[in-house]
Amino acid sequence: MAAPKSNTFEGGTNNTTLSAANTGGASGDAIASITTSGSTTVQFTTSTALIGTCSMRVTYSAAAAGYATWNFSPTATGTRVAWRF
């Protein structure tokens, strides 16, 4: 069974765009890919942290999308996602 993935975003710098290269390390498991369309941005933010001091912020306009994904086994257990709207 694959280990669960975890990322706190605590290793990020405020207002920096997320990428697969800068989301690992102190944040946890690196994001596999970041997808955006239109004028969407996916950034680290310290202004709306859910837990700790940093989080991921997705800013988008109508008919646009933005999200981050991990690659993991569908048999992984312990999946938890925290969102604040």
C-alpha positions in Angstrom: 0.0 0.0 0.0 1.3 3.4 -0.9 2.0 6.0 1.8 -0.5 8.9 2.0 0.6 12.2 0.5 0.8 15.3 2.7 1.6 19.0 2.0 1.3 21.9 4.5 2.6 24.6 2.1 4.6 25.9 5.1 7.9 25.8 3.0 6.5 28.3 0.5 7.1 32.0 0.1 4.1 34.4 0.1 2.7 35.3 -3.4 5.1 32.8 -5.2 3.5 30.7 -7.9 3.3 27.0 -7.0 5.2 24.5 -9.2 6.2 20.9 -8.9 9.7 22.1 -8.1 8.9 24.4 -5.2 6.2 22.5 -3.3 8.3 19.8 -1.6 10.9 20.1 1.1 9.6 21.8 4.2 6.1 21.7 2.8 5.9 17.9 2.5 5.3 15.8 -0.6 5.8 17.8 -3.8 2.7 18.5 -5.9 2.9 16.4 -9.2 1.3 19.1 -11.4 -0.4 22.5 -11.2 -3.1 23.2 -13.8 -4.5 26.6 -14.7 -6.5 28.2 -17.4 -7.5 31.8 -18.3 -6.1 34.3 -15.7 -6.0 31.7 -12.9 -3.1 31.8 -10.4 -2.1 29.2 -7.9 0.2 30.7 -5.3 1.5 30.3 -1.7 -0.2 32.8 0.6 0.2 33.8 4.2 -3.0 35.9 4.3 -5.4 33.0 4.4 -3.6 30.2 6.1 -5.8 27.4 7.3 -3.2 25.6 9.5 0.1 27.2 10.3 1.2 30.3 8.5 1.1 29.5 4.8 -1.5 27.8 2.4 -2.3 27.5 -1.3 -4.4 30.2 -2.9 -6.2 29.7 -6.2 -7.4 33.0 -7.8 -9.6 32.7 -10.9 -12.1 34.4 -13.0 -15.3 33.0 -14.5 -14.9 30.0 -16.7 -11.4 29.4 -15.5 -9.8 26.6 -13.5 -6.9 26.0 -11.2 -5.8 23.1 -9.1 -2.9 21.0 -7.9 -2.6 17.2 -8.1 -0.5 14.4 -6.6 0.1 11.1 -8.2 -0.7 8.3 -5.7 -2.1 4.8 -5.5 -5.9 4.5 -5.3 -5.3 2.1 -2.4 -3.6 4.7 -0.3 -5.5 5.3 3.0 -5.7 8.4 5.2 -6.8 10.8 2.5 -7.6 14.2 4.1 -8.2 17.5 2.4 -8.8 20.8 4.2 -10.5 23.7 2.3 -11.6 27.1 3.5 -13.9 29.1 1.3 
